Amino acid sequence: MNSRATSQARNILTMKECQIEGTMAFAQRSAVEAALRDNRCNLSHAARQLRVGRTTLYRLIKRFEIEVEITPRPPLPRPRANAASQAPTSVRLVDGVWYLVRADGSRA
């Protein structure tokens, strides 16, 4: 086989590889987009659905240049401090069982 035929064979092989890679890349991109859509852009849940690590998902998002709208989480409501929860408490051992007891003697 001469060098010209060898280089043509390499070019054909490369073209086939590109087509396969393109198809695979399209399938990966579609799967990532679907997982993000299904999980409302929650990256941890999307990664779990795809069965890849979060870092891998970040890498795929960057590779495919997928735009992800990340909305900040609303702050968690703080529990209201009522008088009962502010009362001093202690731990007491009663009949071999430990209890958290308020200053007024009731169990917490």
Secondary structure, 3 states (H helix, E strand, C coil): CCHHHHHHHHHHHHHHHHHHHHHHHHHHHHHHHHHHHHCCCCHHHHHHHHCCCHHHHHHHHHHHCCCCCCCCCCCCCCCCCCHHHHCCEEEEEECCEEEEEECCCCEC
